[in-house]
Amino acid sequence: MEEASAIGLPEAFLDFLKENGVDPSIYTTADSTPRYIRLKPGSISEAQIQQLEAEFKSKLEKVGWLPNFYSLPPQIHIANSMAYKEGKIYGIDAASGAAVSALNVSEGDHVLDLCAAPGAKLCMTLDLIGNSGSVTGVDVARHRLAACRTMIQKYALGDRCRLFVADGTTFSLIPVMEHSDSKSGGEFASKGKVDVFKEWTSKRPWKERKNAKKAREGIGSQLVPGIQDPELIFYGWHSGVIGLSRTELYKIACDSEVLKCGYDKVLVDAECTHDGSIRHIQKFDHWGWETLERRVLDAERTDSLTVLQFRLLSNGFRLLKVGGSLVYSTCSLTAAQNEDVVEQFLRENASAVPRNQSHRSHASDELSGAENSPIEQVALTVPITDDRTLPVVTFRMWTLGTLACALLSFLNQFFWYRREPLSITSISAQIAVVPLGHLMATVITNRVFFKGKRWEFTLNPGPFNIKEHVLITIFANSGAGNVYAIHIVSAVKIFYKQNLTFFVSLLVVITTQVLGFGWAGIFRRYLVEPAAMWWPQNLVQVSLFRALHEREKRIKGGLTRNQFFLIAFICSFAYYIFPGYLFPMLTSLSWICWIFPTSVLAQQLGSGLHGLGIGAIGFDWSSISSYLGSPLASPWFATANIALGFALIMYVITPVAYWFNIYKAKAFPIFSDDLFIATGQRYNISAIIDSKFHVDIQAYERQGPLYLSTFFAMSYGVGFACLTATVVHVFLFHGKEIWQLSKSAFQENKMDVHTKLMRKYKQVPEWWFMCILFVNIGATIFTCEYYNNQLQLPWWGILLACGLAIFFTLPVGIITATTNQTPALNVITEYIIGYIYPGFPVANICFKVYGYISMKQGIAFLQDFKLGHYMKIPPRTMFMAQIVGTIIAALVHLGTAWWLMETVPDICDRALLPAGSPWTCPGDHVFYDASVIWGLIGPRRIFGDLGHYSAINWFFLGGAIAPLLVWLAYKAFPNQHWIRLITMPVLLGATVNMPPATAVNYTSWIIIGFFSGFIAYRYYRNWWSRHNYVLSGALDAGLAFMGVLLYLCIGMEHDSLSWWGSDPDGCPLASCPTAQGVFVKGCPVF
């Protein structure tokens, strides 16, 4: 320390070195630190080296670990040598050379240098790629990058190089493939392609230089940096630029394209404090040590640098192709700018694999994008490691898993009957069990029972681990999904007021749920193992698992994931008291209705709950996520498809049909799930049912045909289109993959890293699934035959329903696995059985449940299989947890529904319920209406030759043609990758939940989905990767706990507020008809 003080280092810098474990004496070696040069390969012979030594009057010492590097005494100046002037040697530090060497550049590689200035590393990289490949240099400082350009031109290395002035944290251009090697600029012009890059020249016309200057000035004034195009200031003949138009050069590749066609190697030699450069520090003796304190010791500058370094590293890795390598390096010796940045990056990028960690020179770390998922969201989220020593089947797992499954089953069934049927995902339980798991690991005895015997076990095998946690969440997933067969119970007992015993209900519920296991077992090969089937919703849970189990260091001025979750959870919990009790109007702020309180037309347009919802917005998370799930979990392309579909159906098809009075539309509300007679009054269903629970044709003819609201009728048409679109879309876009997977069923396939890791475990044999399937089909046939007086469905109906389920599981599963949206194909089951077996409403809904819902349950099981696949849960353990969880969920769901039907007066009866009651059962109303339309009256009398809605069948043809048009467009313009993102089953199925979903459920969902999936994901990627899925879970959890608390404290006492804000919509005229002479209570007569 005394020696260091003697050379003039200030005390503040000495303290800084001490804090970072750096020996100050290294700064006394500046006079003995050698100078390094690199010889351009092939430019200097052995004899010329001797001439160079004579010119320098010094021996050139070969650097053995760096090819073509030589060291010289520090006092030698190379700028005056002939070899330097002729471009045969250039100066470069050995540390910089080590960073390039760590890249292991091979001939033909496409390399990105994200902080290219001043250019020595760039020259070395260009030397290494040889006569193929390319190098892209990026730097934010134009004058420094201009120096790079001068350097590569001097050394004649620019043939395969392109230089961009751009922000390295947002640069997004991938390498261009060579296409112009044999063409000249003249040839391109001769083909009529005028606006293309020709051979680069520094002599540009005055007008072009003026426009470039104006563009640079515009860039500097932009509020959001990094969004504008990078400025290309140099490109070589074989860089791939010549012959491209500006549009082609600056085209932003989609994520999947980057993973396949990104850079082979990326160098991030990030801006830093340069405290590791001895010569640089010694210069402060001349510049003044106060300058060093400002540049090196200032804490705020260091913090801003580490943020910049992290962003550069993250963006560089984003542009790396699968299997590529990245080197991160700085000229700093501090852990904050090296190890800490890399550790934070590795925590947030599970797909990055550290390589050669022992090789540390120039403070460099090499990261590899070695084998990983080709889906970027999966690669960013899912770890590619597996610890097979972790205990999975534990006492904690059984206890907490059973508790989570039962609690979620109760909550979801409880909320299902309410006006906004909140779907509480398993994320809430996933988070809540963490402290309980750690508590059990702390307090339960670790004693081993029956030690040394066959039945040896312990209640506490060690710390609560992530695999136990995943299996508990699999249990919770069983409870999180609504048991659709409960609709049968509700329809028969509440709406039809017929007898259905608890035991028969239980048999229907369990056989429906378990039947899905058979379909899941059959289609595992197609929907779980392929990497392309990525199941976006699972990434929410994977992200949370990592946040809850991986230790995280809080960034200065930031929050850890756990801290962020806690804050968001408390805010969500506290806030829900407003829409849930104090101010229900927050569910739908339909401001157009406030402006026009007496206008039927304005309220039809503006009502968020009973109209088209123009301008309506909701500030109630239960309303936003109740039907489409969390918008934070939806990929942007799926959100965009839903937005387009919603706009098409809600703002084009429905208004046109209504205002042209198609099907007497103006005699009914524009948006309603009720059934009507021709005069606009509600249809009296009980009047057309005979004593045998069958349609009375004579009574039906006396009352007249059944009519639907405009939107309800159009929604069935769109449902028809979605059905055929799903089949055609999957055939066109995924048919080849399905065929290949089918052919390779008994062959060894190419597997991604997750499938390879899972193959190390014992698999679940196919015959397990087949046994469950056939036993369950037998039990279902027995139930329907023995209790036919209650269920009405004959045995052949079960077999037909199973055939439909097998046919549609694969196409629907592919759509769900890639878009996070499940096309609802229940219409086809209702249509088929309604034609074959009309007049039996319970038979119709039973057929729908066995044909469609068993398939939907199979898809839920497949999604759980994929979650276990990502988190490396032994398949047989998964199978066991799903079976047990399914049975628990069925019992609790049915028990909760039965309890509510017995205890809530007039539940689901909107005519008898008090004003503002939440127990309106919107989902069950739609289910009941469907049973009347398809089962009791039958499709032939509504959509067939005896009905007046027969023209809606043309939607089947339209749905089949729509994906064909998209496919043809994609084939015609294969470079327009956005075309393939148009997913017609999702677009046409956008409003499949309407009714009971309303316009405000969609408008708010789409807005939040846009900000999350587009704005945050594209421009705030670091925030998105850390907090997006955590926020989704926190909002769900806070809402769920407050919702139950409000019911227990206020709802059970039937206590409510009555004021202007208590009306959830404030649009009383939105449901009024506009046809002349139609009288409806509370509506004006036109």
N, C-alpha and C positions, 0 to 999 in steps of 0.2 A: 504494500500500500504506500509505503514511503517513497518507493521508486516511482510509482505512478504519480504521486503528488509532485514529485520533483520535475516531471515533464509537463506540469501545468494543467492536469485534468481538474476541473472544479469539483468541490465537495459534493454538490448535488448529483453530478454524473457518477462519482464514485459510489454514492449511496445507491443510485440506480443499478450500477453493475453488481453491487453486493446483493441487492434484492433478487436479481436474476441469476445469481451464481456464476458470474463471469469474472475471470481473473483480469484485473486492470493492467497487469504487466504486459498483456499482448499488445497494448497500444505503444509500447516502447520499441517494438520491432519494425516500425514503419521503414526505417532506413535499410533493413536487411530483408524485407519482404521482396521476393523476386517479381519481375515483370514477366508476363506470359504472352506468347504469340502462337498463332496457329497457321501452319502452312497449308495453302490451298492444295488439296490432293492432286497429284500429277503435274503440278506447276513448277516444282523445284527438284532437281536431281541431287544426288549425294555431293557431287562436285560443287554445285551451286550453294549448298549449305556451307561448305568450307569457304566459299567466296563471301558468303554472308557473315560468317564468323570473322573473317579478315576485315570486313567493312565495319563491323561492330567493335572489333578489337576485343572480342570476348567469346568464350566458349558457349555454344548452345547446348543446354542440358535437356535431354529428351525426357518428357514426362511419361513414364511407363504406363500409367493407368488411364491416360488420355491420348488416343492416337492423334498424331500430327501436331501435338502440343510440345512447345519448347519453352524453357525458362531462361531469363536473362537477368543480369544484375539490375537493381532498381534505377541506377543512374543512366542506363542506356536509353536513348531516344530513337525510336524506329521510324519516325515520320520522314527523316531525311534519307532513308535508305532507298536504293533503286528498286529492291524487291517490293517494298511497300508502295512506291509510286506506280509500279507496274501491276499492282493488284495481286501479288503472289503470296503476301502474308498480311495478316491483320491482327491487331491487338484484342485479346479477350482474356478475362480472368479465368483461372482454372476452376473457380467455384461456378462460374457461369457455364463453362464447358461441362462440368459435372452434371448440372441440371439437364442439359440437352442430352448428355450421354445416358442419363437415367431413363429418358424417353424410349431408348432402344429403337430409334428410327430405322425403318427398313426401306429399301427401294420400292417405290410405288405407294408409300403411305400418303394419306392426306392428313396434313398437320396443321393445327391451329396454334398460333402464338398470340395469346390474348393480351399481353402487355409487351409489344414487340420492340419499342424504342429502347436503346439507341440503335440496335441492329446487329450486334455481334452474334448473338445466339441465333438470330434469323439467318445470317449467312451460313453458320455452321449447319443448321437444319437443312437449308437448301443444298448444301454440299452432300448431305447424307441421303437425300431422296433419289439422287441419280437422275435418270432420264425418264422417270414416270412418277406419278403422284403429283401433289401440289402442296404449297405452303401458303397459308393465309395469315397475314400479319395485321393485328388490330392495336390501335392505341388512341387514347382520347386526346392527346396533344398533337395538333397538326404539325407544328414546327419540328417536333421530335420525330414524327413519322416521316417527314420530308427528309430528315437526315438518314433514316433507314433506306429510303428510296435512293438517295445519292450513293449510299454504301453498296447496295446490291447491284447498282448499275456499274459502279467502279470495278467490282469484282466479277462482273458478267454472270451473276447468279439469279437474275430476275426472270428467266424464261418461264418458270413454273410458279411464279409468285403473284399474289395480288395483295394490295395494301388498302386498308379501310380506316378512315378516321371515324371512330365510333366509341361509344361507351361499352367497355368490356363486360359490364354487368347485365347488359340487355341485348348485346349483339346476338343475332339469331340466324345468320345465313350459313347453310351447310355447304360443303364443297360441291362444285359443279363437275360432272363427269366430262371427260374429254370428248369433244364432238367436233372440234374445229381444226384438228391437226393438219389436215390436208387441204383446208380451204383458205382462201384469202378473203380479205375484206371485200375485194371487187366481186368475188363470186357470190357473196351474200347479197350485195347490192343488186346484182344482176337478177336475182330471184325475186326482186320487188320488196325485199325486206329492208326498209330504209332506216328505221330507228334501231340500229344495232351497233354494238361496240366493234370498231375496226381496230387496226393495229395501234397500240398506244404511242402517243407522241407528246412531248412536253410543249410543242408549238401548237397551241390551240387558238382558234379565232378569237378576236376581241369580244364578240358577243357571247360566246360560250364561257369565256373567263368571267364576264360581267354577271351572267346568270348564276354561275357557280358561287361567286362572292355573295350575291343576293341570297342564295339558298343557305349559305353558311351563316349569314346574319340572321336569317329567319330561324335557323336551328337554335342559335344562341338565345333568342327571345322566347322560346317555347316554355310554357309553364311545366310541362311534364317531360323531363329529359328522357332520351333513349327511345322515344316512340318513332322518331323520324328515320328515314333511310340513312344508313351509313354513307359516308362520302368515299367513293373509290378514287384514290389518287395515283394508283399504278397497277398495271397488270401485264403479265408476260404473254408471249405468243402462245405458249402451251398451258396457260393457267386455266383454260376452259371458259374465259370471258368472251373472247372474240366470237362474234356471230350471235351473241345473246342480245335480246332487247332488255331495256331497263326493267320491264315487268318480270321477265324470266330471271334476271340476275337477283332481283330483290324479293323474289317470291319466298314467303315464310313457309317452311316445311311443317307438316303436322307432326305430332309427337312420335307416332309410330314410324314415320319416314325417317326422323332423326335417328331413332334407334337402329335402323337398318343402313342408312346412308350418311350418318354423321361422320365426324373425324375419327381417324384411327388413333391419333395421338394429339393430346392437348397439353400445352405448356402454360402454366399460370405463374409467371415470375412477378409477383404482386408488388405494388407500391408499398413501401415500408419506411421505418425510421432510419435505416442504413447504419444502425449502431454496430453491425457486424463487419462493416468495411473499415479496416484500419486506416487506410489512406484518407477515406472520407472524413473520419473523425479528426485526424491530424489537421485537416484543412481549417477546422474551426479555430485553430490557433491564430490563423490569419483573418478569418471572417468575424471572429469574436465569439467568446463562449456563451454570451447571452443568446446568440442565434441558435446554438445547440440546445439550450434550455427550451426555446420556443419550438424547435423542430423535433426534438427527440424526447424531452422530458415532460412536455405538456400532456397531462392526462387526457384532456378532451380530444386532442389531436390523435393520440394513440387509440382511444376508443373509436373514433371515427374511422381510423385506418383499419382496425380489426373488423369493423362492419363491412368496409369496402372489400377487404381481403376475403371475407366469407362469401360475399355476393359474387365476387369474381370466380372463386372456386366453385360455387354452386352453378353458375352459368356455364363455366367451362365443362363441368361434368354433364350438364344437360345436353350439350352439343356433342358429347362423346357417343360413338356407336357402341352397341353391345359387343363386348370383347376387347374394346379399346383401352388405352392407358392414359393416365393424366399424371403430370408431375406438378406439384405445388412447391414453390420456392420463394424465399425472401433473402434479403441481405441483413436480416436482424437476428440477433442471438437470443431474443426474449421468447419465453414460452407463450406469452399472450398472443404473439403474432405468428407462431408456428404450431406447437402442439395443441394449444387451446382452440385455435381456428379449425385445425384438422379434426380434433375430437368432436367439436360441435357439429361439423359437417358429417362425420361418420354416424353420429347419433340420429341425424335427420335424413340420412340417405343409406338405408340398409343395403342397397344394391352395390354400394362402393366397397371394394375389397382391398384393404391395404396390402401392398406388395413391397418386399425388400426394405422392411422398416429399419434394418440395421445399417443400410446405406444412407448416411446422413452427411451430405456435403452441401454447402450453400443453403443449409437449413431446408432441405427438400424432402417431400413425402410423395411417394408414388401410389396412386390409386388406380384400381382396375375396374372396368365395367365388365369383367369377365362373366361368364355364363350367368344370365339372368333372364327375367321375363321380358318379352318384346313389348309388353304393354307398359308405357312409361309410368302410369299411376301405380301399377303394381311394383315396378322396379324401385320407385321412390318410397314405397310404404312397407313392403313385406320383406322380412329378413330371409336370407338364403342360408341360414345356419340351423343346426338342430342339435340339442343336447338330449340324447336318449337316456341319460341317467336320471332325469327328473321324475319323481313319482307322480303318477296321474290319478289312479283310482285310490283315493284316500277318504278317510272319515270326513274331513273338511269338505271335500268335493260332494259327497253324498248329502251332507247336511245342508250346505249352502245352496247346492243345486236344486234340491227338492223345495227348499224355502223360496228360492227365486222363481222357480217354475210356477208354484202355487200362487204366489203373490201377483205375478204378472198376469196369470190367467184370470184371477179375480178382478184386477184393475181394468184389463182390456174388455172383459165382458161387462163390467160395471159401466164403463164409459160408452160402450157400444149403443146402448139404448138412448143416449143423450143427443140433443140437437146437433152438437158438434162432436161426433164420435171419435175422440182422441185415440190414436193408436200408440200405445206406449211401447217403444222398442226395448229390446233386451239391453240396450246401452245403459239404461237407468240401473238395472240390476248389476250390470258389469262393473259399474263404478261403485255402487253401494256395498258390494261384497268385499271390496279390497280391505277396508279397515277391519271388517269382521274376520277375514282370512288371516290377517296379521295378528289379530287379537287371539284367535284360536291357536295359532302357532306359538304364541307367547305363554298362554295360561294352561293349555291342555298338557297333561303328562306325556313325556316321551318314552314311557315304559314300554318294553317289548313283551307282549303276551305270547305264551306258548313258545318261548324262545327255543330254537333248535328243532322244533316240530313242524310237521307239514302245514299246520294252520297258524304259523307264526304271523303276527301282525302288530302294528302299533297305531295308536290314534294320532300320533304326531310325528311324521317322518322327517321333519325339518322345517325350514322356512317355507312360507306360502309362496308357491311358484307359478309361473305364467301358464303352464300346461293345465294345472288344476283350475286356474282361473278360466281358461278357454272352455274346459268341459262344463264348468258351472254355467257359463254363458250359453252353451249348447242347450242345457236344460232350460235356461231362461228363454231361449228362442222358441222352444216348444210352447211356452206360455204366452209369448208375445204375439203369436199369430192367432187371429180370430178363428174359432171353430165354426165354420160356415154352416154346419148341419144344425146349429142352434136355430137358424132361421126357420127350419121346418117346424120346430117346437113352437116358436113364436107365431108363425102363420096359422097353425092349426088351433092352438089354444087361445090366442088373443084375437085374431082377426076372424077366423071362421067359427071360433067358439065351439070346437069339436073335441072329442076325447082323444088324448094321447098320453099313455102312462109313462112314468119316469123310467121304467125298465126298458121299454121299447125305444124311448128317446136315447137312452144310454147305449143300446146296441147300435143304433144308427150312427151316433156320434163316433163311437170307437171304431166301427168297421170302416167308416169314411176316412178317418185319420190314418189308420194303419194300412189301408189299401194303397196309399201313396208310396209306402216303402217298396212295393213291388216295382212301380214305375221308376223309382229312383235307382234301384239295383240294376234294372235293364239299361238305363241310359247314363250310368256313371262314366263309361268310356268316352261318351260324346260331350258331356256337359261338365265334367269335373277335371279330368286329366289334361285336356288341351289348354295351353296357355291363353289362347284367344278367348276362351270362356272365363272372363275375369271377375264377374259378379261384383260390381262397384260397391254395393251396400256393405259387403264384407270389409272393405278397406276402412270404413268408419271404425269398426270394431278392432281391426288389426292396429290401426293408428292409436287407439286408446289403450290397447294392451301394452304397446311399447311405451306410451307416455306414463302408464301407471307402474311399470316394472323396471324401466331403465332409469338409472340415476341421471339427473340433469342438473347442470350448473346454471344458475340464473345469470343471464346476461345483464350487464349494468344498464339500468333504465328499462329493463324488460321484465317479463314474467316467465316462470316455468309453466309447463303445461298444467300441472296440478294447481298452481296458483290461479292460472287463467280459468280453469274449470270451476274452481271454488267461487270465484267472483261472479262468473256467468251464471252458475247455479243459484247463488243467493239472489241475484238480480231477477232471474226468471221466476223463482219461487215467490219473491215479494211482488213482482209486477202482476202476476196472474190474478191477484185479488181484484184488480180493476176490471178486466173483461169477464172474469168469472163471477163477480158479484156486484161490485160498486158501479161499474160503467159498462154494461154488456154491449152497448152500441159500438164499442171498439172492435167488436167482431166484424162489423161491416159499416164503414163510414161511407154511406151513399149520399154524397153531398148534393148531387143533382136533385134528389127528392126534396132536400131542404129549400132549394131555390124555387122549385115548382111544386108546391104542396098540393095543388088541386089538379095537376095535369096527369092523366093516365099515361099518355105517351111518354112524357119525361120520366115517370117512375118506372115504366117498362124498360126504358133504356138504361136508367141509372141504378136500379136496385141491385144490390150485390147478392141478395138471398132469393129474390123472386123475379128477377129480370135479367137483362143482358150484362149488367155490371159495368157499364162504361164509366170509368172514373172511380169506381168503388175500390176501396182498399181496406184491408183488415190489419189490425195491430194485435192480433190474438194468435199466439203460436199454435194453439189447439185447432184453430180454424185453418191455419196455413198448412199444417202437416197432417191433417186428419185423413185425407183421402189419397194423396200422392206420395205420402212419406215426406221425409225431410228434404227440402230443396237443396240443402248443403251437401247431400250425398249424391245428387244427380249430376252426371257428366254434362258439360255444356251442350254438346250436340244433341243429347236426349232432351234437355230443357228447351232448346230451340225448336226441336220437332214438335214438342207438346205445345209450345207457344203458337207455332204456325197452325197446328191442327185446331187448337182452341179458337184462334181468330177466324179460321175458315168456317168452322161450324157455327160459332156463336155470333159472328158479325157479318157473315155472308149468307150461308144457307138458311139459317133460322129466320132472320129478318125478311129475306126474299119470300120464303114460304108463307110467313105470317101476313105480310102486307099485300101479297097477291091472293090472300084468303084461300090457300090450298087446303083441302080437306076441312072446310069451314073453320079455318084457324082462328078467325077473329071472335068466334063464339066462345072461346076458351081462353084461359090465361096463356101468355106467351111462354111461360116457364112454370111447369107444375108436374108433379108425379101422380096427381089424382086422375081418376077415370070419370068420363062424362057421358051424358046423353046429348042428343042433337041440340037441345035448347040451352045447353051450357050448365045444367045442374049436375051435381055429382051422381054417379051411377050407384044404384042400390044393389049391391052384390048379393046380399042375403036373399033378395026376392027371386033370384034365378037359381037357387040351390034347392034340390029336393031332399027328402028325408034320408036318402041313401048317400048324401054328400056327393051328388052328381048334378050336372047341369040339367035344368028344366027348360027344354027347347021352347015350349009354348010360352012360358013366362018370359024367356029371353026375347021372343018375337013381339010380345006385348009391350015390353019396355023399350025395345028398339036397339039398334046397333050401338056398340061401344065406341067412344071417341077418345082420342088422346090430345094432350096439349101439343102445340107445334114442335117445341123442342123435344118432347118425349118421343114423338113419332120420328123426327129426324135422327134422334140418338139411336133408335133401332136400325134405321137405314145405315148409319155410319158403322154400327156394330156388324151388320152384314158385310160391309166393305172391308172392315178390319179382319174378319175371318178369312176371306179369300186372299187379302193382301199378305197375311202372315204366311200362308202356305207358299204363295208364289215368291215372296221375298226370300224366304229361307231356301227354296229350290234354286233361285237364280244366284244369290250371293254366297250361299254356304253349301250348295249341293255337292260341289267337287270335294270339299273337305269331309263331308259326311260319307261320301262314297269311298274316299281314301281310308277313313277310319274304319269303315265296314270291311274293306278288303284286308286291312291289316289286323283284324281282330285276333288272329292267331299267330301274328308275326311280331317281331321286335320292332317297335316304332322309335322314332326320334322323340326323346322326352325332354321337357324343360327341367331346370334344376330342382323345382319343387316336387315334380313327379318322381325324379330320381331319388330324392331323399325319402319320399314316402314309400317307395318300393322296398326299402330296407325293413319295413314292418310286415307282420303277417296280415294279409289282405282278408277281407270278408268274402267267403266263397259265394258264388252266384246262387248256389242251391239254398243258402239261408234265405235270400230274398224270395226265391221261387216258392219255398215252403210257406213263408208268410203270405205271399200273394194268393196261392191256391187255397190255403186254409181260410183266408179272409173272404175270398170270393164265395166259398162254400157256406161260411157263416152268414154272409150277406143274403144269399139266396134263401137260406133257411129262415132268416128273420122276416124277409119280405113275404114269403109264402105263408109262414105260420101266423103272422100278424097282418095278413092282407086286408082285413077289415079296417085297420088303422092306417096302413101305408099304401095300399092300392096297387103297388107296382108288381107285375108278374115276373117270374124268374127270367124269362128271355130278355126283359128290360135291363137286368143286371149285366148280362153278357154283352148286350149292345152298348151299354154305357162304358164297359171296360174296353171294348174295341175302339170307341171314340177317344178315350183317355190315352191309349197306347199311340194312336195316330197323331194326336196333337201335343203330347208331352215334349217331343223333340223340337218342333218349330217354336213353340211358345218358350221353351227353356232357353233356346239360343237367343231370342229377343231379350229375355230377362237377364241372361248372363252377360250381355254386351251393352244394354242400355239402362238397366235398373228399372225398367217399366214392363209390366206383365199385361199383354193383351188379354182382355176379358172375352173368352169365347163361350160363355155360358149360353149365349143366344142360340148357338147351333144345337146344343143339347135340348133346349126347350122347343125349338122349331121341329126337330125330328120326332121327339116323343109326342109332341102336340098333334102332329099329323097322323102318326100311327095309332095313338091311343088317346083321342080327344075326350074331354068331359070329366077327367079325373085329376083334379088339381094337386092332390098330395102325391099321386104317382108322378106327375110332371116334375115337382120340385125334388122328389127323391131321385129321379133319373138325373136331373141336373147336378145334384150333389154328388152322386156316384160317378157320373161321367166327367164333369168339369172340376169339381172341388177335389176329388181324389188326385187328379192331375196337378192341381195347384198345390196340394199338400206334398206331392212328390217333388215339385220344384223347390218347395221350402226345405225339404230334406236334402236335396242336391246342393242348395245354397249352404246349408250347414256342413255338408261334406267338403265343400270348397273352403270354408273357414277352417275346418280341421286340417285340410290339405295345406293351407298357407301356414298354419301354426304348428304343423307336424305332430298332430295327435294320432296315436295308434288307431287304425281304422276299426278294429274290433271293439275297442273301448268307445269310440264314437257311436257305433251301432247300438251298443248297450244303452248308452245315455239317451239316445234318441227314442228308443223303444219305451224306456221307463218314463221319460219326460212327456211323451205323447199320451200315455195312459193317464198320468197325473193331470195334464192339461185338460183332457177330455172330461174327467170327473169334476174338476174345479169349475170349468166353464159352464157345464150343465148345471151344477149345483148353484152357482151364482145367478144364472138366468132364472132358474126355478124360484129362487128366493125373491128376486126382484119382481117377478110376475105375481107372486103371492102377496107382497108387502106394499108395492107402489100402487095406489088406487088409480084405476083407469089408465094404466101405462099404455102408451102408444095410441090412445084414442084422442085424437086432436080436438074432436068436438066436445069432449067432456073434461079434458084437462084444463086446469086454471091457466089464465093468461100468463105468458112468460115461463111456463113450466118447461124444464129441460128434457123431460121424458117423452120426446116426440117420436123417437125411433125411426129416423129417416131411412136407414138401410132396410129395416124390416118392412116399411111401407112399400118400397120399391120391389122387394122380394114378393110381397103379397100381391101387388099389382101384376107382376110378371106371372104369378101362378094363375091369376084370373085370365090374363090375356092368352097365355100359351096352354094352360091346363084346363081351366074350367070352360071357357068359350072355345079355345082352340085357334091355331093360326089360320086355318082355312076360312073361318068366318071373319078374320081381321086382315090377314095379309094374303089370303088365297083367292080362289075364284068366287067365293061367297062374300068377300070383304071389300071395303072401299079403300084399303091401303095397299093394294096389290102392286102398284107401280114402284113401291119402295124396294121390291125384289131386284130392280135394276142395279141397286147398289152392290149386289154380289159381283156383277160384271165390272163395275167401275173399280172395285177394290182389287180385282185380279189384274186389271190393265195398269193401275197406278205404279206398282213396283216395276213392271215391265218397262215403262217409260223411263224410270230412273236408271234402270240397268242399261238400257240402250244409250242414254245420255252419258253414262259413265264409260261405256265402251267407245263412244264417239270422241270423248274428251278425257282420256285416261290420266292426263296430268292435272286435271281439276279434281283434286282429292276430296273437296267439300261435297261433291255430288254423291259420293258413296255414303256420306254421313246423313243423307236424307233417308230416314228409315220409315217407310210408309206405314207399317203396322203400328208404330208409335204415334206417328202424325195423325193417322185416321182413328186410332184408339185413344187419342188425347182426352176426349170427353167421355170415355167409357164409364167413368164413375159419376157422371151427371145424368139425371139425378141418381142418388141423393145429394151428391156434391153440387155446389152452387158456383156462380161466377166468381164471387170474391175469394173462394178457396183457390181458384186458379190464378187470378190476377196477382194476388199477393205472393203466391208460390213462385210464379214466373219472375217477378221482380227480384226476389231474394235469390233465386237460382241464377239470374243474370249477374248479380253482384258477386256471388260466390264462385260460380263456375267459369265466368268470363273475366270480370274485372280483377278479382283477387287472385285467381289461378294464373292469369296471364301476366299481370303487372306487379303483383305482390306475392310471388311464389313462395318466398320464405315464410311469410305470415300464414299463407294458406296451408302449407305443409305442416306447420306447427299447431295451428289453432282451429282450422276449419271443422274437422271432424269432432274435435273436443267441444267446440261451441255447440254443434248439433246435439251431442249427448247431454250437455249441461242444460240446454233449453228443454229437452224432453224430460229430464229428471226433475227440474224445478217445477215445471208445469204439473207433472204427475203427482208430486207430493202435495202441492197446494190444492190441486183439484180434489183429491181425496179428503184433505183436511176441511175444505169448504163444505163438502157433502156431510161429513160426520158432525161438524159443528153447526151448520146452518141448514143444509138441504134436508136432513132427516126431520128437522123441526118445521119444515115448509115455510121458513122465514125468507122473505124477499123484499127488495126495495121497489118502490113504484114512483118513478119520475121520468122525465123526458129521456134520459140516457139509458133507461131500462129496456127500451125497445131495441132489439138487436139490429134492426134495419132502418126503421122510420119511413117505410115506403108502403103505406096501407093500400094504395091504389094499384100497385104493380101487378097484382093477380086478377085485376078486373078485365072482363071481356070488352071488346070495342065494336062488336057487331050491333047493328040496329035492333032494338026491341028485346035484347037479352037482359033479363033481370037477375041480378045476383045481390044478395044482402050486403050492404055497405059500399056498393059501387054505383056510379051514375049510370043512367039509362040513356043510350044514344038514340 
